[in-house]
Amino acid sequence: MLMPPATFFSKRTMCLIGVGVEWLITLLGTVITVLASVASLAYWLGGKFAEIEARFRIVDERFRGVDERFKHIEERFNRIDGRFEQIDGRFGQIDKRFGELERRLRAEVRRGFLLPAQLIRALHSNLIDFMTVKKVFTPEEREYLIREARRIVEAHTLRLNPLRPEEVEFIKQVLREVEEKDSKEVDLGKLDKVMEIADRWFLEDGLFEAAKLWIIAYTLKAILRAERGEL
């Protein structure tokens, strides 16, 4: 005996509904289980992150303590630098005082040295003038003086000395003029300049050659003045 269609569909629908409900119940159970697991994992991770954050806070505190120590050390170094700067300033003042004392001593030594040097120079210049008036110097002796002055200058251009290159060239030029030109054409002011150079050289080095160069220049000037009728 066949069932009516309505009854058949009702039972089939009920079966499908029962299966769906059972699937939903299973799905909900799975979802609830997963959510519970996720919640447990989140709670566990939250605890771990809180523990990690606490440890980081401890590390930060330690770093702050280290920074404070470094600040104290830096302050101490700054104070030490300040003390060294004070010491450097004191040494600078001492160096300045020693420099002033050295300049004073040099001035006193130079003053004590110049007095006898000026006396000797006055005696030589007076003697040279007297010998020139007496016509003691011959042309050969004049040539010797020029050669000797040139030798002194050239001998001291190869080593350190107060003579500058332009001064050496100037002295050589003056010696050429004295050797080649007539006595009336020679500029006597240039010989005065040569004597100034020799005088400075002698005061700075105290060398015999510098004093000799000054005497030669003065003698050549005296000879030229005598030839020009000025002496």
Helices and strands as residue ranges (DSSP letters): H 5-133, H 139-155, H 165-180, G 183-185, H 188-205, H 208-227
